[in-house]
Amino acid sequence: MEIKDSIIDLPVQDPENEEFSSVDLTWTKFGSTDQHVDEVALIPYERVDAFINGECNNIECPTRFHIERGRKREPGSLKEYKDDEYLLYRLYWCSFGPENYGEGGSILPSRRYRLNTRNRAARPQSMRGCTCHFIVKRLYARPSLALLIYNDRRHANKSGFVCHGPLDRDAIGPGAKKIPYIGNEIQQQTMSLLYLGIPEENVLQTHIEGIQRYCGSNAKVNSLASQYVQKLEMIIKRSTHELDLDDQASIRMWVERNRKSVFFYQDSSETDPFILGIQTEWQLQQMIRFGHQSLLAAHSSFGISKLKYPLYTLLAFDSRQHPLPVAWIITRTSAKRDVSKWMKALSDRVRAVESSWMVSGFIIDDAAVEVDPIRDVFRCPVLFCLWRIRRSWLRNVVKKCSNIEVQREIFKRLGKIMYSIWDGSDSVVSLEEFIQDFIDQTAFMQYFKESWVPKIDMWLATMKNLPLASQEASGAIEAYHVKLKTKLYDDLHLGSIQRVDWLVHKLTTEIHSSYWLDRYADESGSFQTVKEEYISSTSWHRALQIPDDDVILDDKDHLFAKVMSQEDSDHRHLVWNPGSEFALCSCSWSMQGNLCKHIIKVNMVCQKKHSDYHPSMSFQSFREILLKFWRKVVDDSIALDQSVAWTKQMHDTIQRLVELSNSNNIGSVVSSLPVKWVSKKGRTFAGKPAAYTLALPPSKESASQRKHRKRKRLSRLRGGSA
């Protein structure tokens, strides 16, 4: 929009309606190099009251406006004046502001008194820090006209949240402060249930039960609670992802309103790509809680062919080793410079809350991901997860090959190509033999040559250079992928799938609420159905429910295994190529390309009871790292001493982790840990850091010497004065 430096050419607008508001006017950018740019409009001065009444009758934020500040001049008092000089100046402010008398609010620093708010707003003493205000100038040169200057049209507080009206999430009628909505936990629980589509009657019952835990049963409280739940449901129904018709402008507005949930934002320009990093306060808490001295995982490049900008998710593993999204990054760029920006911002945000926070390892799922920013920012080892390549290959094998025997053999041979990096065979030769042996499978081979042959060397090199993540980690990341895909690719929203604001709205409402409720149900013991679904949400935990006796192995040729169905004892699932991550199961879940519980259980039994099967790829990777570490050591050298110390430390850590995972009583493990003696801190002295002070008391000799020096100084002073 062109910025005007004079109001002479502005048209005078006079809407026909008895009352009109800002939406009925066409606003023009006005300003100069010396001034701030404003949105202005010219109307007849006699229509100012009609404009103010129209602004008060805002459907979403009904209010009144009061005169916060005013000035006036006498006609003829100015000899020289600009075209926008005022004869009468009035600053109108929404009567729910500018001060905030709510929780955490304060009176304006420039105001020494509390204004009398009687008859100023719909609820006396209800100022909530609303920033909506505009200026009316009766022009000095043209007294019949008024210049409207709108500084802020949003009825929101400084944090960007709606602070009054039907869409206000906090205040509910005149008795808002008296309603015992204890903490954010109950509110978040109620919002989560509503976002997940639970009927209002069930949500209200759960909400009242939560309140009664704190204040007991009360008919008035129950009635107000019903109003509260209805209000939240109305907020959800009225909320929309489209804050503006232009997607880019809509995202800017969302970022302004949700500053607390944005850890990095970079708008697209000629030099910089679009990057939006989202992390709610709850996600920040979970990242600090579950990410410290533990693993983080990256779920990268989701929706690259459907969404406007792909979604990148950082996952932490909670107390059950389930994936928990702790940050979302929406961007198309994977350049090292851009990745470093948002990773640094995220790391700084976490360490601003917990300075000692650090990560033990970072799991990536794409060989094309830049690992240097991870090592520079998080300063931890990088692991590689194969769930993405396994899923892609299996889905296309099942889709493009109709013969079940051919499917099993192709998938087995693909696994051999991946295993070739440890058995000494040439991966290039294995790949050429694979292409020649299945040349008749034209549909799959066309996909494989176009999508994977050009980059297979990159994936194999990454597998050689980085430690491989376990099958449990693969199942966990895949579980998040499946849930995300189910939630996002809903037929109701396919028309908006290319809008970024839709993706942001979906992530921060429905998906965020789903994971919040999962954690709450597990830790509180409530919502038993939700808790059971959450526990069994990964294939690894579903596999743990299968008894070892329900697995029958082919001890002769090791070609297959049979797993008894837990729903129908007469049915057996056939697992082909047992003991390998590239096994194929006959169940419907595996046929969709997923890592099923039967494959995981069979591999568990193979590694536990039979030594004839190859160890897992992650264990082979771990063993290879130790062997390389051992080969590099020179005998009778300091390097050998250092290697022994590192290996011993690594061995002790792994042993403790194994004990913790196998023990039912954590107290017995803790009691067996060696005692750590902590020295008592020395006394600190003013002006000296604690690290440089001695904890030992001063000796008698040093004390006597100081006393002697003091007497000597006094005697000199007396002599000088005499």
C-alpha positions, 0 to 999 in steps of 0.5 A, spaced: 500 500 500 502 506 498 504 511 503 501 518 503 505 524 506 499 529 505 492 528 507 489 533 502 488 528 497 484 523 502 477 522 500 472 524 505 468 517 507 461 518 509 457 511 510 450 511 509 449 506 515 446 510 521 452 507 525 459 504 522 465 501 524 472 501 521 470 495 517 466 500 513 472 505 511 477 504 507 484 506 510 490 509 507 497 509 510 499 516 512 506 518 515 513 521 513 520 520 514 520 523 521 513 520 523 510 513 525 506 510 519 499 510 521 492 508 518 488 514 517 481 515 514 477 522 513 470 523 515 465 528 517 466 531 524 458 530 525 459 523 524 464 521 529 459 519 534 456 514 529 463 511 528 464 510 536 458 507 537 459 502 531 466 500 534 463 499 541 458 494 538 463 489 535 460 482 535 466 479 537 469 484 542 463 488 545 466 494 549 465 502 550 471 507 549 473 512 553 477 519 552 484 517 555 487 524 553 485 530 550 487 537 547 484 543 544 486 549 540 482 556 539 481 558 532 486 562 529 491 561 534 496 558 529 499 562 524 503 557 521 500 550 521 500 543 517 494 540 513 494 535 519 494 539 525 488 539 530 483 543 532 481 538 537 485 532 539 482 526 543 485 519 544 479 514 545 481 507 548 477 501 549 474 501 556 478 494 558 484 498 558 490 500 557 491 498 564 490 491 567 487 490 574 487 482 573 492 477 575 499 480 574 496 486 572 498 493 574 496 501 573 500 505 568 507 507 571 505 514 569 499 514 572 499 516 580 492 514 581 487 509 579 481 511 575 474 511 577 471 505 572 464 506 574 460 506 567 466 506 563 465 498 561 460 493 561 463 490 568 466 495 573 473 494 575 474 490 569 480 493 565 484 487 562 490 491 559 486 492 552 491 495 547 485 497 542 485 505 541 484 510 536 485 518 535 480 523 532 483 529 530 478 535 528 482 538 523 484 546 524 484 547 517 478 544 515 473 544 522 468 540 518 472 534 517 475 529 522 481 525 521 481 518 524 488 515 526 487 507 528 493 505 532 491 498 534 484 495 532 485 488 536 482 487 542 488 484 545 493 485 551 500 486 550 501 478 550 497 478 544 491 474 547 484 476 546 482 479 553 475 481 553 468 479 550 466 472 547 472 469 545 476 471 551 479 465 554 479 467 562 474 472 564 467 469 564 462 474 566 462 479 573 464 473 577 470 471 573 475 472 579 470 468 584 470 462 580 475 457 583 478 454 576 484 452 580 491 453 575 492 451 568 491 444 569 484 443 569 483 449 563 488 445 559 484 438 560 477 441 559 480 444 552 483 438 550 477 434 551 473 439 547 478 439 541 478 431 541 471 432 540 468 429 547 461 430 548 460 437 552 456 433 557 462 428 559 467 434 559 462 438 564 462 432 568 470 431 568 471 439 569 466 439 575 470 433 578 476 437 577 474 443 581 471 439 587 477 436 588 479 443 590 473 446 593 468 441 594 461 440 592 457 447 591 451 448 587 453 455 585 460 453 582 457 447 578 453 452 575 458 457 573 462 451 571 457 449 566 458 457 563 465 456 563 465 449 559 460 452 554 464 458 553 470 454 551 466 450 546 464 456 543 471 459 543 473 453 539 467 453 534 468 460 533 476 460 532 479 459 525 485 458 522 484 464 517 486 470 521 487 473 514 485 471 507 492 472 505 496 466 508 502 470 509 499 475 513 495 470 517 501 467 520 504 474 521 498 475 526 498 469 529 505 470 531 504 476 534 498 473 538 502 467 540 509 470 542 510 465 548 509 459 543 514 462 538 521 460 539 523 463 532 520 466 526 523 468 519 518 471 514 520 469 507 524 475 503 529 475 497 534 473 501 531 469 507 527 463 507 520 462 511 522 459 518 517 458 523 519 455 530 513 453 535 514 450 542 508 451 547 510 452 554 508 445 556 512 443 550 518 447 553 517 443 560 517 436 557 523 438 553 527 440 559 524 434 563 525 428 558 530 431 554 535 432 559 541 427 559 537 423 554 535 422 547 532 427 542 529 425 535 528 428 529 522 427 525 523 430 518 520 432 511 513 431 513 508 433 508 513 435 503 509 433 497 502 435 500 503 441 505 506 448 503 512 448 507 514 441 510 514 440 517 520 438 522 518 435 529 523 434 535 521 428 539 523 427 546 522 420 549 517 420 555 517 415 561 515 410 557 519 411 551 514 414 547 515 419 542 513 426 545 513 432 540 517 438 544 518 443 538 515 444 531 519 447 525 515 449 519 520 450 513 522 448 506 530 450 507 535 445 510 541 449 509 546 449 514 546 456 516 538 456 516 538 450 521 543 453 525 539 459 526 532 455 529 536 450 533 540 455 536 534 459 538 531 453 541 537 451 545 538 458 548 530 458 550 531 451 554 538 453 557 535 460 559 530 456 563 535 450 565 542 452 564 545 445 566 540 442 560 544 437 555 542 432 551 545 425 551 544 423 543 540 426 537 537 421 532 536 423 525 532 419 520 534 422 513 541 421 510 540 428 507 540 432 514 546 436 516 549 434 522 554 439 523 549 444 526 546 438 531 553 437 533 555 445 534 548 447 538 547 440 542 554 438 543 552 430 543 553 424 538 548 423 532 545 417 531 541 414 525 534 411 524 532 407 519 525 407 520 524 412 514 527 408 508 524 401 511 517 404 511 518 407 504 521 400 501 516 396 504 510 400 502 512 400 495 514 393 495 507 391 497 504 396 492 507 395 486 509 387 487 502 383 487 505 376 488 506 375 496 513 370 495 516 376 490 514 381 496 518 377 501 524 375 497 525 383 494 524 385 501 529 380 504 534 382 498 534 389 500 535 388 507 541 384 505 544 390 501 543 394 508 547 389 512 552 388 507 556 394 510 558 389 516 559 383 512 565 385 508 561 384 501 561 390 496 554 393 496 555 396 489 555 388 487 549 386 491 545 392 488 547 390 481 545 383 482 538 385 486 536 389 480 538 383 475 534 378 479 528 382 479 528 386 472 521 383 471 518 387 476 518 393 472 513 397 476 518 397 483 524 397 479 522 403 476 521 406 482 527 404 485 532 406 480 528 413 480 528 414 487 533 410 491 539 408 486 542 415 485 542 416 493 543 409 496 551 411 496 549 416 501 544 412 505 550 407 506 555 412 507 551 415 513 550 408 516 557 406 516 559 413 519 553 414 524 551 409 530 544 406 528 538 407 533 534 401 535 528 398 533 524 401 539 526 408 537 524 406 530 517 404 532 516 410 536 518 415 531 514 411 526 508 411 531 508 419 531 508 419 524 502 415 523 498 419 528 500 425 525 498 423 518 492 421 521 490 427 524 492 432 519 490 428 512 483 429 514 478 429 509 474 435 512 481 440 511 483 438 505 481 444 502 486 448 506 492 443 506 496 448 502 495 454 508 500 454 513 496 457 518 491 451 518 497 447 519 499 451 525 492 451 528 491 444 527 498 443 531 497 447 536 490 445 538 488 438 536 495 435 536 497 438 542 491 437 546 492 429 544 499 429 547 497 433 553 491 428 555 496 422 553 501 424 558 496 427 563 492 420 563 498 416 564 501 420 570 494 421 574 491 415 572 484 418 570 481 417 563 483 409 563 481 408 556 486 414 554 491 411 558 490 404 555 491 407 548 497 411 550 500 405 553 499 401 546 501 406 541 507 404 539 509 397 536 514 396 541 510 396 547 504 392 543 510 386 542 511 386 550 504 384 551 505 377 547 508 371 551 514 368 548 511 361 548 506 364 542 512 365 538 514 358 534 521 359 530 523 355 524 529 352 527 531 348 521 532 353 515 531 360 519 526 362 513 520 364 517 516 364 524 509 364 526 506 368 532 499 366 535 494 372 534 492 375 541 485 376 538 484 369 535 488 363 538 487 359 532 490 364 527 497 365 526 501 370 523 507 368 518 513 373 519 518 372 513 526 373 514 526 373 522 531 376 526 532 382 521 529 389 521 527 387 514 522 382 516 515 382 513 509 379 516 502 377 513 498 382 518 494 388 515 499 393 519 505 390 516 502 390 509 501 398 510 508 399 511 509 399 518 513 396 523 508 391 526 509 388 533 509 381 531 516 382 527 519 386 533 517 380 538 520 375 533 526 379 533 526 379 541 525 372 541 531 370 536 536 375 540 534 372 546 534 364 545 538 363 539 545 365 537 544 362 530 541 369 528 544 375 526 544 381 531 540 387 530 543 392 526 544 397 531 548 392 535 552 391 530 553 398 529 555 399 536 560 393 536 563 396 530 564 402 533 568 399 539 572 394 535 574 401 531 576 404 537 580 398 540 584 398 533 586 405 534 590 404 540 597 403 541 600 398 546 603 401 552 601 408 551 597 414 554 592 413 549 591 406 551 590 409 558 585 414 556 581 408 551 580 404 557 578 409 562 572 411 556 570 404 555 570 403 563 565 409 563 561 407 557 561 400 560 558 402 567 553 407 564 550 401 559 550 396 565 546 401 570 541 402 564 540 395 563 539 394 571 534 399 571 530 397 565 530 389 568 529 391 575 522 392 578 524 396 584 528 402 582 530 402 590 535 396 590 538 399 584 539 406 587 542 403 594 547 399 590 550 405 587 557 407 590 557 413 595 559 420 592 562 424 598 561 431 597 566 436 600 563 442 605 563 448 601 568 454 604 565 460 607 565 466 601 567 473 603 565 479 600 569 481 594 572 474 593 569 469 588 567 462 592 572 458 588 578 462 591 576 462 598 579 456 603 574 452 607 580 451 612 580 456 618 586 461 619 592 458 623 594 462 629 600 464 626 597 468 621 592 471 626 598 473 630 602 476 625 596 480 622 595 483 630 602 485 630 601 489 624 595 492 626 599 495 632 605 497 628 600 501 624 597 504 630 603 506 633 606 510 627 599 514 626 600 516 634 607 518 633 605 522 626 599 526 630 604 528 636 
